Amino acid sequence: MAPNLLLPAIESIMQGKGYTEPGLLKPADEPSANAQYQALINAFSPREFDIFRLLAQGLTVSKISDHLCLGNKTIANYATQIKKKLQVQTTTELAHIAVNLNILNQ
C-alpha cells in the first residue's frame, strides 16, 4: 500500500468502515468476469455444457468418453473448444469458473 493511502485507510477502519485501495474496484458499468463467463457458458450447446460440467467435476477425458458413449478424441476436441471459448489453458481454471458460478451445484 502506498504511504499516502495508509492514513485514510486507518481512519476508515477506526470509524468501523471498510477500506479498499483505489483502483482495486472495477467501475460499476464494467461487466464482471463472472458475468462474462456466464454469458459464454449460456451460449454452449447442451453437449458442450455437459462436458464442461463433467470436466469441472474432475472427470478425465476417458471417463467422460465412457459416460457419454463417445470417443476419447471427440471428448478431447470438445474440451479444447470449451477451454478456447472460456480463454483458459487448464481444466483447473475451467473448474474454478464452474465453482465461482455455482454450476456444480445445479
C-alpha positions as CSV (number, residue, x, y, z in Angstrom):
1,M,0.0,0.0,0.0
2,A,1.2,3.5,-0.9
3,P,2.2,5.5,2.2
4,N,-0.1,8.4,1.3
5,L,-3.1,5.9,1.5
6,L,-2.2,4.5,4.9
7,L,-3.7,7.3,7.0
8,P,-7.0,7.3,5.2
9,A,-7.2,3.5,5.5
10,I,-6.5,3.6,9.2
11,E,-9.1,6.4,9.7
12,S,-11.7,4.5,7.8
13,I,-11.1,1.3,9.7
14,M,-11.2,3.1,13.0
15,Q,-14.6,4.5,12.1
16,G,-15.8,1.0,11.6
17,K,-15.9,1.3,7.8
18,G,-14.0,-0.9,5.4
19,Y,-11.3,0.3,3.1
20,T,-10.4,-0.7,-0.4
21,E,-7.4,0.8,-2.1
22,P,-8.4,3.0,-5.1
23,G,-8.0,1.2,-8.4
24,L,-8.9,-2.3,-7.0
25,L,-12.6,-1.9,-7.5
26,K,-14.0,-2.2,-11.0
27,P,-16.3,0.6,-12.3
28,A,-20.0,-0.4,-11.8
29,D,-20.7,-0.3,-15.5
30,E,-17.9,-2.7,-16.4
31,P,-19.2,-6.3,-16.6
32,S,-17.6,-8.6,-14.1
33,A,-15.5,-11.6,-15.2
34,N,-18.2,-13.9,-13.8
35,A,-20.9,-12.3,-15.9
36,Q,-18.7,-12.6,-19.0
37,Y,-18.1,-16.3,-18.2
38,Q,-21.8,-16.9,-17.6
39,A,-22.7,-15.4,-20.9
40,L,-20.1,-17.6,-22.7
41,I,-21.4,-20.7,-20.9
42,N,-25.0,-19.8,-21.7
43,A,-24.0,-20.0,-25.4
44,F,-22.7,-23.5,-25.0
45,S,-24.6,-26.3,-26.8
46,P,-26.2,-28.8,-24.4
47,R,-23.4,-31.3,-25.2
48,E,-20.7,-28.7,-24.5
49,F,-22.3,-27.8,-21.2
50,D,-22.5,-31.5,-20.2
51,I,-18.8,-31.9,-21.0
52,F,-17.9,-28.7,-19.2
53,R,-19.6,-29.8,-16.0
54,L,-18.0,-33.3,-16.1
55,L,-14.6,-31.7,-16.7
56,A,-15.2,-29.3,-13.8
57,Q,-16.1,-32.2,-11.6
58,G,-12.7,-33.7,-12.3
59,L,-13.6,-36.5,-14.6
60,T,-10.9,-37.5,-17.2
61,V,-11.5,-37.4,-20.9
62,S,-11.5,-41.2,-20.8
63,K,-14.2,-41.4,-18.0
64,I,-16.3,-38.7,-19.8
65,S,-16.0,-40.7,-23.0
66,D,-17.2,-43.9,-21.3
67,H,-20.0,-42.0,-19.5
68,L,-21.3,-40.3,-22.7
69,C,-20.5,-43.2,-25.1
70,L,-18.4,-41.0,-27.3
71,G,-14.8,-41.4,-28.5
72,N,-11.9,-40.1,-26.5
73,K,-10.9,-37.9,-29.4
74,T,-14.4,-36.4,-29.6
75,I,-14.3,-35.5,-25.9
76,A,-10.8,-34.1,-26.2
77,N,-11.9,-31.9,-29.1
78,Y,-14.9,-30.7,-27.1
79,A,-12.6,-30.0,-24.1
80,T,-10.2,-28.0,-26.3
81,Q,-13.0,-25.9,-27.8
82,I,-14.6,-25.3,-24.3
83,K,-11.2,-24.1,-23.0
84,K,-10.7,-21.9,-26.0
85,K,-14.2,-20.3,-25.7
86,L,-13.5,-19.6,-22.0
87,Q,-9.9,-18.5,-22.7
88,V,-8.4,-20.8,-20.2
89,Q,-5.5,-23.2,-20.5
90,T,-6.2,-25.8,-17.9
91,T,-9.0,-27.9,-16.5
92,T,-8.3,-26.4,-13.1
93,E,-9.1,-22.9,-14.5
94,L,-12.2,-24.4,-16.0
95,A,-13.2,-25.9,-12.7
96,H,-12.6,-22.6,-10.9
97,I,-15.0,-20.9,-13.2
98,A,-17.7,-23.6,-12.6
99,V,-17.2,-23.2,-8.8
100,N,-17.4,-19.4,-8.9
101,L,-20.7,-19.6,-11.0
102,N,-22.1,-22.4,-8.7
103,I,-22.6,-24.6,-11.7
104,L,-21.6,-27.8,-10.0
105,N,-24.5,-27.5,-7.5
106,Q,-27.2,-27.1,-10.1
